[in-house]
Amino acid sequence: MTTHGPVMPIWSCGGCDLPWPCPTRKRELRAEYADAPVSLALYLGSYLVQAAEDMPWTPAGVLHCRFLGWTRRGERSTPAVQQWSTATAPAEPDREARQQAG
């Protein structure tokens, strides 16, 4: 078992006193859940909910980055979801132009 567990309700690391999850714990979690990224996200999501209850003054985006945001960084070699083009369709000709053409 790691010494880098969370100290609640302040959510610091019990091993190094940095904000939890600390860099050491992140490395450990990546190794533990290497073949189960969804399970890692669910595990950390449960901690995110607890932290939000313990630290209601902390913006949700900050907590999301701290608990979940780091799990997807650097793992974009094969996208799980196809990226769709953001190009827009050509504008529909206005009524006058359609009448002239027809």
Backbone as a chain_set.jsonl record, in Angstrom:
{"seq": "MTTHGPVMPIWSCGGCDLPWPCPTRKRELRAEYADAPVSLALYLGSYLVQAAEDMPWTPAGVLHCRFLGWTRRGERSTPAVQQWSTATAPAEPDREARQQAG", "coords": {"N": [[0.841, -1.178, 0.0], [0.434, 2.26, -0.679], [2.138, 5.146, 0.667], [1.261, 7.495, -0.071], [-1.411, 8.446, 0.242], [-4.668, 10.102, 0.438], [-5.144, 12.771, 2.779], [-7.78, 13.513, 4.547], [-10.002, 16.034, 5.785], [-8.627, 17.845, 4.192], [-7.354, 17.15, 1.895], [-4.637, 16.685, 1.276], [-1.491, 15.108, 0.541], [-0.585, 12.205, 2.276], [2.008, 11.287, 2.236], [3.793, 13.174, 1.147], [2.798, 15.669, 1.552], [1.839, 17.331, -0.461], [-0.779, 18.681, -2.612], [-3.378, 16.31, -2.977], [-4.324, 14.155, -5.673], [-0.886, 13.563, -5.537], [2.155, 14.005, -7.517], [3.631, 11.571, -7.274], [1.642, 9.713, -6.47], [-0.019, 9.877, -8.678], [1.592, 8.712, -10.672], [1.739, 6.126, -9.603], [-0.978, 5.394, -9.701], [-1.458, 5.496, -12.476], [0.118, 3.32, -13.276], [-1.104, 1.226, -11.841], [-3.691, 1.182, -12.965], [-3.268, 0.799, -15.659], [-4.348, -0.8, -17.693], [-6.993, -0.24, -17.45], [-8.437, 2.373, -17.905], [-10.971, 3.573, -17.66], [-11.927, 2.593, -15.265], [-10.079, 3.807, -13.577], [-10.836, 6.491, -13.904], [-13.43, 6.391, -12.81], [-12.852, 5.658, -10.171], [-11.297, 7.887, -9.318], [-13.219, 9.82, -9.755], [-15.057, 9.32, -7.739], [-13.59, 10.165, -5.551], [-13.374, 12.835, -6.25], [-16.002, 13.753, -5.871], [-16.217, 13.479, -3.065], [-14.208, 15.292, -2.297], [-15.275, 17.67, -3.273], [-17.403, 17.975, -1.549], [-16.023, 18.303, 0.845], [-14.531, 20.586, 0.349], [-16.115, 23.039, -0.407], [-15.681, 25.619, -1.313], [-13.904, 25.516, -3.377], [-13.506, 25.92, -6.84], [-15.361, 24.032, -9.242], [-14.117, 23.369, -11.682], [-11.409, 23.484, -11.042], [-11.174, 21.382, -9.23], [-11.89, 19.296, -10.941], [-9.757, 19.302, -12.825], [-7.679, 18.675, -11.091], [-8.364, 16.128, -10.028], [-9.304, 14.525, -12.181], [-8.556, 15.551, -14.712], [-5.832, 15.149, -15.367], [-5.682, 12.473, -16.033], [-6.187, 11.938, -18.702], [-4.267, 13.242, -20.178], [-1.603, 13.074, -22.467], [-2.324, 10.633, -23.509], [-3.256, 10.371, -26.121], [-2.715, 8.999, -28.447], [-4.206, 7.216, -30.01], [-7.228, 8.203, -30.893], [-10.236, 7.804, -29.078], [-12.697, 8.577, -29.876], [-14.044, 9.567, -32.92], [-12.92, 12.493, -34.463], [-14.896, 15.079, -35.481], [-15.383, 17.215, -38.271], [-15.254, 20.737, -37.977], [-16.08, 22.415, -39.848], [-18.434, 24.448, -41.543], [-21.5, 24.066, -43.333], [-22.101, 25.323, -46.638], [-23.698, 28.494, -46.893], [-27.209, 28.777, -47.33], [-28.555, 29.795, -50.412], [-30.006, 33.027, -50.734], [-33.476, 34.005, -50.978], [-33.967, 35.658, -53.241], [-31.806, 35.058, -54.959], [-32.36, 32.381, -55.494], [-34.768, 32.611, -56.894], [-33.967, 33.948, -59.196], [-32.311, 32.061, -60.335], [-34.075, 30.081, -60.967]], "CA": [[0.0, 0.0, 0.0], [1.207, 3.483, -0.805], [2.088, 6.129, 1.748], [0.781, 8.71, -0.706], [-2.868, 8.476, 0.262], [-5.213, 11.408, 0.785], [-5.448, 13.144, 4.152], [-9.042, 14.244, 4.45], [-10.744, 16.701, 4.707], [-7.854, 18.899, 3.528], [-6.95, 16.577, 0.62], [-3.208, 16.74, 1.016], [-0.916, 13.776, 0.469], [-0.016, 11.733, 3.526], [3.418, 10.96, 2.078], [4.66, 14.311, 0.791], [2.078, 16.884, 1.94], [1.382, 18.094, -1.621], [-2.197, 18.421, -2.88], [-3.612, 14.942, -3.453], [-3.237, 13.202, -5.831], [0.436, 14.149, -5.776], [2.795, 13.38, -8.683], [3.977, 10.168, -6.998], [0.43, 8.904, -6.499], [-0.491, 9.829, -10.064], [2.391, 7.682, -11.347], [1.302, 4.823, -9.091], [-2.314, 5.107, -10.222], [-1.32, 5.185, -13.907], [0.636, 1.958, -13.378], [-2.136, 0.317, -11.337], [-4.857, 1.154, -13.845], [-2.776, 0.923, -17.037], [-5.25, -1.487, -18.617], [-8.382, 0.058, -17.079], [-8.55, 3.822, -17.726], [-12.317, 3.953, -17.22], [-11.966, 2.293, -13.833], [-9.32, 4.865, -12.911], [-11.679, 7.69, -13.898], [-14.515, 6.175, -11.839], [-12.223, 5.694, -8.844], [-10.972, 9.27, -8.996], [-14.475, 10.566, -9.725], [-15.649, 9.189, -6.4], [-12.821, 11.062, -4.687], [-13.741, 14.196, -6.631], [-17.264, 14.061, -5.19], [-15.903, 13.671, -1.647], [-13.439, 16.529, -2.161], [-16.202, 18.789, -3.5], [-18.159, 18.129, -0.305], [-15.105, 18.785, 1.883], [-13.979, 21.897, -0.015], [-17.13, 23.659, -1.271], [-15.191, 26.905, -1.827], [-13.025, 25.275, -4.52], [-14.26, 25.836, -8.095], [-15.503, 22.681, -9.799], [-13.105, 23.155, -12.717], [-10.126, 23.233, -10.384], [-11.223, 20.006, -8.721], [-11.884, 18.382, -12.086], [-8.37, 19.207, -13.317], [-6.849, 18.037, -10.064], [-8.686, 14.718, -9.828], [-9.561, 13.772, -13.403], [-7.967, 16.11, -15.918], [-4.513, 14.589, -15.655], [-5.749, 11.073, -16.459], [-6.262, 11.848, -20.159], [-3.123, 13.904, -20.808], [-0.553, 12.207, -22.978], [-2.849, 9.35, -23.964], [-4.05, 10.701, -27.299], [-2.121, 8.409, -29.635], [-5.311, 6.719, -30.822], [-8.435, 8.796, -30.317], [-11.345, 6.881, -28.839], [-13.868, 9.107, -30.569], [-13.657, 10.235, -34.153], [-13.043, 13.942, -34.435], [-15.706, 15.564, -36.592], [-14.977, 18.509, -38.802], [-16.023, 21.871, -37.48], [-16.431, 23.252, -40.993], [-19.876, 24.625, -41.688], [-22.045, 23.903, -44.683], [-22.269, 26.62, -47.288], [-24.967, 29.159, -46.588], [-28.266, 28.583, -48.319], [-28.766, 31.022, -51.177], [-31.192, 33.758, -50.3], [-34.674, 33.82, -51.786], [-33.826, 36.353, -54.527], [-30.891, 34.312, -55.79], [-33.066, 31.157, -55.93], [-35.772, 32.962, -57.902], [-33.259, 34.288, -60.424], [-31.772, 30.838, -60.899], [-35.169, 29.19, -61.348]], "C": [[0.889, 1.245, 0.0], [1.106, 4.351, 0.447], [1.53, 7.447, 1.227], [-0.742, 8.711, -0.847], [-3.379, 9.838, 0.681], [-5.443, 11.576, 2.283], [-6.677, 14.044, 4.072], [-9.335, 14.957, 5.76], [-9.942, 17.763, 3.975], [-7.298, 18.441, 2.185], [-5.496, 16.88, 0.27], [-2.7, 15.301, 1.014], [-0.288, 13.408, 1.804], [1.468, 11.421, 3.444], [4.311, 12.157, 1.842], [4.019, 15.666, 1.073], [1.716, 17.808, 0.766], [-0.116, 17.875, -1.792], [-2.365, 17.017, -3.473], [-4.552, 14.961, -4.644], [-1.942, 13.898, -6.229], [1.064, 13.475, -7.006], [3.167, 11.913, -8.472], [2.749, 9.278, -7.092], [-0.145, 8.809, -7.906], [0.274, 8.768, -10.849], [1.953, 6.291, -10.907], [-0.054, 4.432, -9.668], [-2.27, 4.775, -11.712], [-0.844, 3.752, -14.092], [-0.419, 0.935, -12.945], [-3.272, 0.112, -12.319], [-4.464, 1.246, -15.319], [-3.732, 0.295, -18.053], [-6.721, -1.189, -18.336], [-8.583, 1.554, -16.858], [-9.931, 4.279, -17.27], [-12.466, 3.686, -15.727], [-11.202, 3.345, -13.038], [-10.171, 6.135, -12.823], [-12.833, 7.549, -12.904], [-13.992, 6.253, -10.406], [-11.946, 7.134, -8.425], [-12.208, 10.153, -8.964], [-15.15, 10.481, -8.37], [-14.909, 10.067, -5.39], [-13.14, 12.523, -4.995], [-15.021, 14.626, -5.925], [-17.015, 14.323, -3.709], [-15.166, 14.987, -1.421], [-14.329, 17.748, -2.354], [-17.049, 19.035, -2.257], [-17.287, 18.714, 0.801], [-14.602, 20.201, 1.62], [-14.95, 22.651, -0.93], [-16.702, 25.009, -1.848], [-14.322, 26.745, -3.069], [-13.851, 25.154, -5.795], [-14.246, 24.42, -8.673], [-14.443, 22.38, -10.847], [-11.74, 22.844, -12.145], [-10.089, 21.799, -9.86], [-11.193, 18.994, -9.859], [-10.469, 18.205, -12.626], [-7.494, 18.422, -12.351], [-7.093, 16.534, -9.974], [-8.815, 13.921, -11.117], [-8.802, 14.258, -14.628], [-6.648, 15.481, -16.317], [-4.573, 13.176, -16.216], [-5.755, 10.923, -17.968], [-5.07, 12.481, -20.864], [-2.094, 12.882, -21.267], [-1.028, 10.864, -23.478], [-3.693, 9.535, -25.214], [-3.499, 10.06, -28.569], [-3.171, 7.818, -30.569], [-6.598, 7.249, -30.218], [-9.554, 7.775, -30.205], [-12.586, 7.306, -29.605], [-13.38, 9.826, -31.812], [-13.887, 11.728, -34.024], [-13.808, 14.386, -35.675], [-15.232, 16.936, -37.005], [-15.863, 19.604, -38.226], [-16.399, 22.817, -38.612], [-17.952, 23.327, -41.107], [-20.275, 24.426, -43.135], [-22.18, 25.272, -45.324], [-23.648, 27.198, -46.973], [-25.96, 28.913, -47.714], [-28.457, 29.887, -49.087], [-30.038, 31.723, -50.718], [-32.305, 33.603, -51.326], [-34.52, 34.45, -53.177], [-32.925, 35.575, -55.472], [-31.546, 33.039, -56.303], [-34.063, 31.481, -57.013], [-35.114, 33.301, -59.227], [-32.742, 33.026, -61.118], [-32.877, 29.965, -61.472], [-36.05, 29.763, -62.329]], "O": [[1.958, 1.261, 0.609], [0.122, 4.295, 1.185], [1.348, 8.399, 1.986], [-1.279, 8.951, -1.928], [-2.624, 10.647, 1.22], [-5.877, 10.649, 2.966], [-6.614, 15.176, 3.594], [-8.904, 14.46, 6.801], [-10.52, 18.525, 3.2], [-6.815, 19.266, 1.409], [-5.166, 17.269, -0.85], [-3.406, 14.387, 1.44], [0.45, 14.198, 2.393], [2.128, 11.301, 4.476], [5.461, 12.17, 2.28], [4.644, 16.703, 0.852], [1.325, 18.954, 0.988], [-0.674, 16.968, -1.174], [-1.605, 16.596, -4.345], [-5.514, 15.73, -4.631], [-1.918, 14.718, -7.147], [0.541, 12.467, -7.483], [3.034, 11.102, -9.389], [2.793, 8.217, -7.714], [-0.697, 7.776, -8.284], [-0.326, 8.006, -11.607], [1.812, 5.386, -11.73], [-0.26, 3.289, -10.074], [-2.971, 3.869, -12.163], [-1.342, 3.041, -14.965], [-0.604, -0.092, -13.599], [-3.761, -1.005, -12.486], [-5.25, 1.722, -16.139], [-3.897, 0.818, -19.155], [-7.602, -1.82, -18.922], [-8.873, 1.971, -15.737], [-10.044, 5.28, -16.562], [-13.073, 4.482, -15.012], [-11.626, 3.732, -11.949], [-10.216, 6.779, -11.774], [-13.17, 8.517, -12.222], [-14.627, 6.851, -9.538], [-12.309, 7.553, -7.326], [-12.245, 11.135, -8.223], [-15.745, 11.452, -7.903], [-15.52, 10.641, -4.488], [-13.171, 13.356, -4.089], [-15.107, 15.751, -5.433], [-17.544, 15.286, -3.155], [-15.459, 15.713, -0.471], [-14.154, 18.755, -1.668], [-17.376, 20.18, -1.947], [-17.753, 19.525, 1.6], [-14.283, 20.934, 2.556], [-14.643, 22.878, -2.101], [-17.324, 25.488, -2.796], [-14.029, 27.73, -3.746], [-14.799, 24.37, -5.839], [-13.242, 23.711, -8.596], [-13.923, 21.266, -10.902], [-10.997, 22.033, -12.698], [-9.095, 21.092, -10.028], [-10.544, 17.953, -9.752], [-10.032, 17.079, -12.86], [-6.669, 17.606, -12.762], [-6.148, 15.754, -9.857], [-8.463, 12.741, -11.139], [-8.443, 13.457, -15.492], [-6.385, 15.303, -17.507], [-3.603, 12.72, -16.822], [-5.363, 9.872, -18.476], [-4.891, 12.262, -22.062], [-1.761, 11.945, -20.541], [-0.205, 10.023, -23.842], [-4.745, 8.909, -25.345], [-3.791, 10.534, -29.667], [-3.038, 7.912, -31.789], [-7.017, 6.8, -29.151], [-9.789, 6.985, -31.12], [-13.43, 6.474, -29.941], [-12.421, 10.597, -31.762], [-14.927, 12.168, -33.533], [-13.398, 14.092, -36.798], [-14.742, 17.716, -36.188], [-17.062, 19.415, -38.019], [-16.964, 23.886, -38.378], [-18.656, 22.366, -40.797], [-19.466, 24.601, -44.046], [-22.354, 26.272, -44.627], [-24.625, 26.467, -46.811], [-25.596, 28.851, -48.889], [-28.514, 30.961, -48.488], [-31.021, 31.076, -50.358], [-32.071, 33.112, -52.431], [-34.901, 33.841, -54.177], [-33.236, 35.442, -56.655], [-31.31, 32.651, -57.447], [-34.205, 30.715, -57.966], [-35.655, 32.972, -60.283], [-32.738, 32.944, -62.346], [-32.624, 29.179, -62.385], [-37.016, 29.121, -62.741]]}, "num_chains": 1, "name": "protein.A"}
